[in-house]
Every structure is written in structure tokens, then in C-alpha cells.
Amino acid sequence: MNKICYGCGAKLQSLDKESLGYIPEKKRDDAKYCMRCFRLMHYGEQAVNETPKDVKEIVNKINKDVRFVIFLVDFVNLNKEVIDIFRSIKKRKVLIVNKCELIPENIKKERIIEYIHDYYEINDDIKIKGGKNSHGAKSILNYLEKKDIHEAYILGISNSGKSTLINDLMDICDSKTAKIVVNAKANTTLDFIRVNLRDDLTLIDSPGFILNNALNHDVLGKDVKAYSMQMKECETVALFDNQYYLKFESDTPFTLFTSSDAKRVVKKYFRAADGLVNKIEITSPNTDVVIIGMGFITIKKPTVITTNIDLKHIELRPSMFGGTIDEN
């Protein structure tokens, strides 16, 4: 019988060292991970980004199945492109908004769920996941039990936390199955992986999606962080190791929600950088500027922003938090 790697889902093989799933023949009988995943886990080597499975290919396969679907999305990477993928899944499903530790304490989770239902026009169940205790995995397990779900796919954008959730559920269920490899690079999981948590519960991990309009696939990682500052008229902020600039034409508080794993320096300048030709007009107070693939910025007051970011990577929406972000 063919064995698969519990880290990436590739079939284990001993014929071609350069191909996926390679493991030396003498270790094949006992191996749970291919050499690639073993090195990811124990030596910190970075994964080579293989071509991911096409989004439509994965969704079409799942739409032909009868199993339930758990769809994960980062709190900082919630956008219309992600929601369009979620909507294309025609099976029973739940949207889990992950890494929500930064939601202000005075905002109830029910309010965020209502916002997502209304703004993105979603009728399916939505769960908010985040916290110190197993990252909220226990609440997901309780949900599956309540819905009498025994098999489910887990889908999501790369680095949305699918493998971490499965590992946390394995801990809760005291599963003896080997853990899934968790890595900050995109597409650690290369194929579907069946994980038996208990005799009555099996999850199927899937390759992570890559968004077409994402600005930088390697930015979003495990944790999230908020960067806040007060922008004055004509000041410029530099993001992500001075790759991207935003110049503000008027005063406004500014809060960036993004991954704390990314290498970045958030700097403020008193004069604009060159090449800021694209304009973002903020006409309403408390607006989120979503930078697809990087996070979002909450802008407190109407203003005009000029930037070197291509506008295809930008989405505007009413602030998820309303006017609750503190001004600095």
C-alpha cells in the first residue's frame, strides 16, 4: 500500500531524490515524513515553493464530494477574493476567521460575525477563532460534534493556520497520528492528507490557495500584530522594509494589522518618496484599506492617500471595528 508523508501529503518514494516524497529505502517502512518535511521540522530549512494546485481544481474536487468543509481565513487577510472562493464551495461549510487575538476587547465576537455576514453577504455559519488555549481549537471541535460531522475537508489560503488547527485538534483528541508540518512558507502541504483524530472524526487537509491579487505571498505568517501612529498632513509611511509607501494628504490616525512574522520596518517620513502615482480616496471615517496578502489599515478620518502600490491589490471597506481603534 502506498504511504503518504504526514507533512505534505506526497506519496513516499525511494526512486528519485529530486522528486516529491523522497525517503531513503532503508527508512521507508518506518517513515512518517519525507526528507523535505523532516528537514523543515528539524533543521529549519525553507521549503521550495512548488506550483500550487489550482483553486478551481481543488474546489471542483470538493464540490463532487459529500463531506463538510471547514474554510479558514486569516483575520488580517479577509477580503472579497477569499470570500469569492468560499462562496464557490457548494457543500455544507463553515467560515473560520483565524488569528483574532487583536480584536479589541470591547468588541464582541458576535459583532464581528454580524459584520462579515452583512458586508460580505454570507449566509453560512461563521466562527471566530483565537486565544491562548489551543488557539480556540476546542470550540471548533465542539462545533463539529454539535453538527454531527464525522468527516470534513479543511481549506484555506496558504498560512491561514490549517495545519496548526489540525495539530491542536490532535492534541485535544490525544491522536497518535503524526503531526502536520507547520511552516511559514506557502504550500507546505502539497496534496490532500487524511488525519484520523478519533474513530468518529477524520479531517482532510488540503494545499493552501494562493490569491491572484495578493501583493506578497510570503508576508503573512503565524501571528498578527498592530502598528499604530498619528499621520500628519503630507507625512509618508514606509511599509515592509521600505518597499511600499503611503502619503497622507491630511491628518488621521493609522493602524496597520499584519503578520508579526514578516521582516518589516514601519517608518514615518516628512517628505514623500518618488513614484507615488496611485491615489486612494478615503471618503468616509473609519475605513479599512485592505492590502490583499499583507493585512489591512484602519483609517480614522477621510483623506487621500498616494502610494506606489498597484490599486489591484487594494480593497476599501467600512472598518471592521467601527470607531473603536484608539487614537495615538
ChimeraX attribute file (.defattr): number of C-alpha atoms within 10 A of each C-alpha:
attribute: neighborCount
match mode: 1-to-1
recipient: residues
	/A:1	3
	/A:2	6
	/A:3	16
	/A:4	21
	/A:5	29
	/A:6	24
	/A:7	27
	/A:8	26
	/A:9	25
	/A:10	21
	/A:11	17
	/A:12	25
	/A:13	20
	/A:14	16
	/A:15	12
	/A:16	11
	/A:17	12
	/A:18	8
	/A:19	13
	/A:20	20
	/A:21	25
	/A:22	22
	/A:23	25
	/A:24	16
	/A:25	12
	/A:26	9
	/A:27	11
	/A:28	16
	/A:29	11
	/A:30	7
	/A:31	18
	/A:32	20
	/A:33	28
	/A:34	27
	/A:35	18
	/A:36	22
	/A:37	28
	/A:38	18
	/A:39	14
	/A:40	18
	/A:41	17
	/A:42	8
	/A:43	9
	/A:44	11
	/A:45	13
	/A:46	15
	/A:47	16
	/A:48	11
	/A:49	11
	/A:50	11
	/A:51	10
	/A:52	17
	/A:53	16
	/A:54	13
	/A:55	15
	/A:56	13
	/A:57	9
	/A:58	18
	/A:59	17
	/A:60	14
	/A:61	9
	/A:62	18
	/A:63	15
	/A:64	10
	/A:65	12
	/A:66	11
	/A:67	18
	/A:68	19
	/A:69	24
	/A:70	22
	/A:71	23
	/A:72	28
	/A:73	24
	/A:74	29
	/A:75	24
	/A:76	28
	/A:77	25
	/A:78	20
	/A:79	22
	/A:80	15
	/A:81	16
	/A:82	20
	/A:83	16
	/A:84	11
	/A:85	17
	/A:86	23
	/A:87	15
	/A:88	12
	/A:89	17
	/A:90	14
	/A:91	15
	/A:92	14
	/A:93	20
	/A:94	20
	/A:95	22
	/A:96	20
	/A:97	23
	/A:98	25
	/A:99	25
	/A:100	19
	/A:101	17
	/A:102	15
	/A:103	17
	/A:104	13
	/A:105	9
	/A:106	8
	/A:107	12
	/A:108	10
	/A:109	16
	/A:110	12
	/A:111	12
	/A:112	18
	/A:113	18
	/A:114	14
	/A:115	17
	/A:116	19
	/A:117	15
	/A:118	11
	/A:119	12
	/A:120	14
	/A:121	12
	/A:122	17
	/A:123	11
	/A:124	12
	/A:125	12
	/A:126	19
	/A:127	18
	/A:128	20
	/A:129	22
	/A:130	19
	/A:131	14
	/A:132	7
	/A:133	9
	/A:134	16
	/A:135	20
	/A:136	19
	/A:137	22
	/A:138	17
	/A:139	15
	/A:140	18
	/A:141	15
	/A:142	11
	/A:143	14
	/A:144	18
	/A:145	13
	/A:146	9
	/A:147	8
	/A:148	11
	/A:149	16
	/A:150	17
	/A:151	19
	/A:152	20
	/A:153	20
	/A:154	24
	/A:155	25
	/A:156	24
	/A:157	24
	/A:158	27
	/A:159	27
	/A:160	28
	/A:161	25
	/A:162	25
	/A:163	22
	/A:164	20
	/A:165	22
	/A:166	20
	/A:167	23
	/A:168	18
	/A:169	21
	/A:170	21
	/A:171	16
	/A:172	14
	/A:173	15
	/A:174	11
	/A:175	16
	/A:176	11
	/A:177	15
	/A:178	14
	/A:179	19
	/A:180	26
	/A:181	19
	/A:182	20
	/A:183	23
	/A:184	19
	/A:185	17
	/A:186	26
	/A:187	24
	/A:188	28
	/A:189	26
	/A:190	23
	/A:191	22
	/A:192	19
	/A:193	22
	/A:194	17
	/A:195	21
	/A:196	18
	/A:197	21
	/A:198	15
	/A:199	8
	/A:200	11
	/A:201	17
	/A:202	16
	/A:203	23
	/A:204	19
	/A:205	25
	/A:206	24
	/A:207	26
	/A:208	28
	/A:209	22
	/A:210	21
	/A:211	17
	/A:212	12
	/A:213	16
	/A:214	18
	/A:215	17
	/A:216	13
	/A:217	19
	/A:218	17
	/A:219	23
	/A:220	25
	/A:221	22
	/A:222	18
	/A:223	17
	/A:224	20
	/A:225	15
	/A:226	15
	/A:227	12
	/A:228	17
	/A:229	16
	/A:230	14
	/A:231	22
	/A:232	16
	/A:233	13
	/A:234	19
	/A:235	18
	/A:236	23
	/A:237	24
	/A:238	20
	/A:239	16
	/A:240	15
	/A:241	12
	/A:242	13
	/A:243	11
	/A:244	15
	/A:245	25
	/A:246	25
	/A:247	26
	/A:248	22
	/A:249	17
	/A:250	15
	/A:251	16
	/A:252	21
	/A:253	18
	/A:254	21
	/A:255	21
	/A:256	23
	/A:257	20
	/A:258	25
	/A:259	22
	/A:260	16
	/A:261	15
	/A:262	18
	/A:263	10
	/A:264	15
	/A:265	13
	/A:266	16
	/A:267	14
	/A:268	19
	/A:269	15
	/A:270	13
	/A:271	11
	/A:272	19
	/A:273	17
	/A:274	9
	/A:275	11
	/A:276	16
	/A:277	11
	/A:278	14
	/A:279	16
	/A:280	18
	/A:281	12
	/A:282	19
	/A:283	11
	/A:284	14
	/A:285	17
	/A:286	22
	/A:287	23
	/A:288	23
	/A:289	20
	/A:290	23
	/A:291	26
	/A:292	25
	/A:293	26
	/A:294	24
	/A:295	24
	/A:296	26
	/A:297	22
	/A:298	27
	/A:299	24
	/A:300	25
	/A:301	18
	/A:302	17
	/A:303	18
	/A:304	17
	/A:305	20
	/A:306	20
	/A:307	24
	/A:308	17
	/A:309	20
	/A:310	13
	/A:311	13
	/A:312	12
	/A:313	16
	/A:314	18
	/A:315	16
	/A:316	17
	/A:317	16
	/A:318	16
	/A:319	21
	/A:320	18
	/A:321	18
	/A:322	14
	/A:323	15
	/A:324	14
	/A:325	18
	/A:326	11
	/A:327	13
	/A:328	11
